Amino acid sequence: TIYFQIGMPFWIQAVPISIFCCAIIMSWFSPGPLNVLQCIQHTHGVFNSIFLIATTPSYRRAVVRSVFPERKSVTLPVLSTINT
């Protein structure tokens, strides 16, 4: 799990930044591929949250409890008793 937590920022942040730097150095300003790299960088928060929930048991329990709440049985009070 630590490999995911270390590797995810590397692949989603460092690799696109490196490619951006190479593109600036080589004066390669094609908007299509650079926009795709920027979109990949913007997914960092989503992937970080998913990996954090997937790898941390306490967060995973909290998410499961909030998505699938426990059903509690309802007992109705007795309003009156009639003896016949």
N, CA, C and O of each residue as an XYZ file, in Angstrom:
336
protein
N       0.806     -1.200      0.000
C       0.000      0.000      0.000
C       0.850      1.266      0.000
O       0.450      2.290     -0.554
N       2.007      1.194      0.614
C       2.870      2.379      0.624
C       3.377      2.688     -0.782
O       3.637      3.846     -1.110
N       3.516      1.656     -1.611
C       3.943      1.887     -2.990
C       2.901      2.687     -3.761
O       3.251      3.534     -4.583
N       1.620      2.423     -3.501
C       0.561      3.193     -4.155
C       0.584      4.639     -3.673
O       0.427      5.567     -4.467
N       0.780      4.825     -2.372
C       0.765      6.173     -1.823
C       1.953      7.003     -2.291
O       1.847      8.224     -2.409
N       3.069      6.360     -2.554
C       4.238      7.070     -3.068
C       4.178      7.184     -4.590
O       4.505      8.230     -5.151
N       3.765      6.121     -5.246
C       3.774      6.090     -6.701
C       2.702      6.937     -7.352
O       2.913      7.484     -8.435
N       1.556      7.052     -6.707
C       0.462      7.817     -7.304
C       0.825      9.290     -7.509
O       0.608      9.799     -8.609
N       1.359      9.996     -6.528
C       1.753     11.386     -6.802
C       2.858     11.480     -7.852
O       2.905     12.431     -8.633
N       3.742     10.490     -7.862
C       4.807     10.513     -8.859
C       4.241     10.442    -10.265
O       4.608     11.251    -11.117
N       3.355      9.490    -10.525
C       2.825      9.314    -11.878
C       1.844     10.403    -12.269
O       1.764     10.768    -13.442
N       1.100     10.925    -11.313
C       0.077     11.910    -11.655
C       0.612     13.339    -11.601
O       0.049     14.221    -12.249
N       1.674     13.591    -10.855
C       2.201     14.949    -10.760
C       3.589     15.086    -11.404
O       3.789     15.950    -12.257
N       4.534     14.249    -11.006
C       5.916     14.442    -11.449
C       6.114     14.147    -12.927
O       6.839     14.872    -13.609
N       5.489     13.106    -13.425
C       5.674     12.765    -14.847
C       5.100     13.854    -15.751
O       5.803     14.295    -16.660
N       3.854     14.315    -15.551
C       3.375     15.404    -16.408
C       4.185     16.696    -16.281
O       4.383     17.403    -17.270
N       4.653     17.007    -15.067
C       5.472     18.212    -14.904
C       6.780     18.071    -15.672
O       7.246     19.031    -16.285
N       7.372     16.889    -15.644
C       8.608     16.657    -16.400
C       8.374     16.821    -17.894
O       9.201     17.400    -18.599
N       7.249     16.312    -18.373
C       6.940     16.443    -19.794
C       6.681     17.903    -20.143
O       7.094     18.360    -21.209
N       6.000     18.651    -19.262
C       5.795     20.084    -19.489
C       7.137     20.809    -19.605
O       7.328     21.627    -20.505
N       8.066     20.504    -18.691
C       9.383     21.148    -18.717
C      10.126     20.833    -20.008
O      10.733     21.719    -20.609
N      10.080     19.587    -20.433
C      10.725     19.216    -21.703
C      10.073     19.943    -22.874
O      10.762     20.363    -23.803
N       8.753     20.093    -22.836
C       8.052     20.789    -23.917
C       8.450     22.263    -23.964
O       8.594     22.833    -25.046
N       8.627     22.880    -22.799
C       9.038     24.289    -22.767
C      10.464     24.436    -23.283
O      10.765     25.351    -24.050
N      11.333     23.535    -22.859
C      12.733     23.602    -23.298
C      12.840     23.414    -24.806
O      13.640     24.079    -25.464
N      12.031     22.503    -25.353
C      12.109     22.209    -26.793
C      11.167     23.091    -27.616
O      11.052     22.901    -28.827
N      10.490     24.053    -26.976
C       9.538     24.954    -27.636
C       8.464     24.177    -28.385
O       8.131     24.497    -29.526
N       7.933     23.160    -27.734
C       6.868     22.343    -28.316
C       5.581     22.684    -27.582
O       5.344     22.202    -26.474
N       4.754     23.514    -28.200
C       3.564     24.017    -27.533
C       2.297     23.553    -28.242
O       1.445     24.370    -28.591
N       2.172     22.265    -28.452
C       0.967     21.713    -29.043
C      -0.114     21.646    -27.968
O       0.083     20.990    -26.944
N      -1.251     22.311    -28.178
C      -2.229     22.393    -27.093
C      -2.902     21.067    -26.746
O      -3.268     20.859    -25.590
N      -3.073     20.180    -27.697
C      -3.771     18.922    -27.418
C      -3.097     18.075    -26.354
O      -3.686     17.830    -25.301
N      -1.867     17.619    -26.606
C      -1.192     16.769    -25.599
C      -0.927     17.489    -24.271
O      -1.005     16.875    -23.206
N      -0.616     18.774    -24.331
C      -0.358     19.494    -23.080
C      -1.638     19.656    -22.265
O      -1.589     19.634    -21.035
N      -2.777     19.818    -22.927
C      -4.051     19.883    -22.206
C      -4.385     18.540    -21.562
O      -4.924     18.495    -20.456
N      -4.065     17.448    -22.253
C      -4.299     16.120    -21.687
C      -3.443     15.931    -20.431
O      -3.922     15.404    -19.427
N      -2.181     16.359    -20.489
C      -1.309     16.253    -19.313
C      -1.842     17.087    -18.153
O      -1.773     16.667    -16.998
N      -2.363     18.249    -18.458
C      -2.909     19.083    -17.396
C      -4.164     18.442    -16.794
O      -4.372     18.511    -15.583
N      -4.986     17.831    -17.620
C      -6.163     17.123    -17.109
C      -5.754     15.958    -16.206
O      -6.405     15.694    -15.195
N      -4.684     15.268    -16.569
C      -4.178     14.175    -15.726
C      -3.745     14.724    -14.370
O      -4.009     14.110    -13.336
N      -3.081     15.875    -14.373
C      -2.664     16.467    -13.111
C      -3.859     16.867    -12.252
O      -3.789     16.782    -11.026
N      -4.932     17.293    -12.860
C      -6.104     17.709    -12.098
C      -6.830     16.529    -11.447
O      -7.646     16.737    -10.549
N      -6.556     15.316    -11.874
C      -7.182     14.146    -11.249
C      -6.445     13.702     -9.983
O      -6.846     12.730     -9.342
N      -5.382     14.399     -9.626
C      -4.584     14.011     -8.460
C      -5.426     13.940     -7.191
O      -5.295     12.982     -6.430
N      -6.277     14.915     -6.944
C      -7.084     14.928     -5.729
C      -8.050     13.755     -5.651
O      -8.230     13.159     -4.590
N      -8.666     13.429     -6.774
C      -9.614     12.307     -6.803
C      -8.890     10.995     -6.522
O      -9.322     10.206     -5.681
N      -7.783     10.767     -7.231
C      -7.045      9.520     -7.030
C      -6.449      9.440     -5.633
O      -6.408      8.363     -5.039
N      -5.988     10.560     -5.104
C      -5.437     10.567     -3.755
C      -6.518     10.178     -2.741
O      -6.254      9.403     -1.822
N      -7.719     10.708     -2.904
C      -8.813     10.354     -1.987
C      -9.178      8.880     -2.090
O      -9.396      8.219     -1.075
N      -9.244      8.367     -3.311
C      -9.584      6.950     -3.509
C      -8.530      6.052     -2.876
O      -8.874      5.098     -2.178
N      -7.257      6.341     -3.108
C      -6.200      5.518     -2.529
C      -6.161      5.644     -1.006
O      -5.892      4.664     -0.311
N      -6.428      6.836     -0.488
C      -6.439      7.019      0.961
C      -7.548      6.193      1.599
O      -7.329      5.541      2.620
N      -8.731      6.217      1.007
C      -9.843      5.424      1.530
C      -9.557      3.932      1.390
O      -9.865      3.153      2.292
N      -8.969      3.530      0.260
C      -8.714      2.114      0.011
C      -7.624      1.546      0.915
O      -7.653      0.359      1.240
N      -6.662      2.372      1.325
C      -5.521      1.848      2.072
C      -5.564      2.122      3.570
O      -4.734      1.594      4.310
N      -6.509      2.933      4.036
C      -6.581      3.258      5.456
C      -7.862      2.658      6.038
O      -8.961      3.092      5.691
N      -7.728      1.665      6.920
C      -8.920      0.980      7.448
C      -9.921      1.901      8.153
O     -11.128      1.715      7.997
N      -9.459      2.874      8.913
C     -10.402      3.745      9.635
C     -11.203      4.608      8.664
O     -12.398      4.814      8.873
N     -10.573      5.111      7.615
C     -11.308      5.890      6.614
C     -12.274      4.996      5.844
O     -13.398      5.397      5.540
N     -11.829      3.792      5.536
C     -12.682      2.861      4.795
C     -13.934      2.525      5.608
O     -15.033      2.481      5.057
N     -13.777      2.285      6.922
C     -14.926      2.005      7.777
C     -15.888      3.186      7.815
O     -17.104      3.005      7.765
N     -15.340      4.393      7.903
C     -16.199      5.584      7.960
C     -16.982      5.761      6.664
O     -18.157      6.126      6.696
N     -16.350      5.508      5.538
C     -17.049      5.636      4.260
C     -18.117      4.567      4.125
O     -19.229      4.849      3.682
N     -17.785      3.337      4.506
C     -18.768      2.249      4.409
C     -19.956      2.529      5.329
O     -21.101      2.287      4.949
N     -19.694      3.034      6.527
C     -20.791      3.352      7.455
C     -21.670      4.477      6.929
O     -22.886      4.456      7.123
N     -21.072      5.454      6.268
C     -21.894      6.568      5.773
C     -22.648      6.191      4.503
O     -23.736      6.713      4.260
N     -22.099      5.304      3.696
C     -22.785      4.886      2.470
C     -23.832      3.830      2.768
O     -24.930      3.866      2.213
N     -23.499      2.888      3.642
C     -24.411      1.802      4.016
C     -24.690      1.870      5.514
O     -24.089      1.124      6.287
N     -25.595      2.756      5.932
C     -25.855      2.873      7.377
C     -26.523      1.612      7.920
O     -27.244      0.913      7.210
N     -26.265      1.347      9.184
C     -26.866      0.176      9.827
C     -28.356      0.418      9.997
O     -28.786      1.510     10.368
N     -29.119     -0.601      9.724
C     -30.565     -0.486      9.918
C     -30.885     -0.829     11.365
O     -30.491     -1.872     11.886
N     -31.583      0.050     11.970
C     -31.968     -0.168     13.360
C     -33.433     -0.568     13.389
O     -34.254     -0.021     12.653
N     -33.747     -1.518     14.238
C     -35.144     -1.945     14.342
C     -35.921     -0.910     15.138
O     -35.433     -0.367     16.129
N     -37.101     -0.659     14.699
C     -37.951      0.329     15.339
C     -38.976     -0.398     16.198
O     -39.667     -1.300     15.723
N     -39.071     -0.009     17.439
C     -40.099     -0.578     18.322
C     -41.117      0.506     18.609
O     -40.775      1.606     19.043
N     -42.340      0.184     18.366
C     -43.414      1.132     18.612
C     -43.873      1.029     20.056
O     -43.990     -0.071     20.596
N     -44.129      2.154     20.676
C     -44.597      2.109     22.071
C     -46.043      1.635     22.115
O     -46.815      1.857     21.183
N     -46.384      0.993     23.192
C     -47.765      0.559     23.406
C     -48.538      1.762     23.909
O     -48.210      2.350     24.940
N     -49.584      2.121     23.150
C     -50.359      3.310     23.524
C     -51.378      3.008     24.607
O     -51.559      3.796     25.535
N     -52.041      1.874     24.491
C     -52.995      1.526     25.533
C     -53.189      0.019     25.539
O     -52.976     -0.664     24.537
N     -53.582     -0.456     26.652
C     -53.894     -1.883     26.760
C     -55.329     -2.017     27.224
O     -55.753     -1.368     28.180
N     -56.043     -2.837     26.559
C     -57.455     -3.068     26.916
C     -57.554     -4.501     27.353
O     -57.207     -5.419     26.611
N     -58.030     -4.687     28.566
C     -58.227     -6.044     29.074
C     -59.693     -6.413     28.876
O     -60.589     -5.713     29.347
N     -59.915     -7.477     28.201
C     -61.292     -7.913     28.029
C     -61.548     -9.221     28.712
O     -62.666     -9.734     28.664
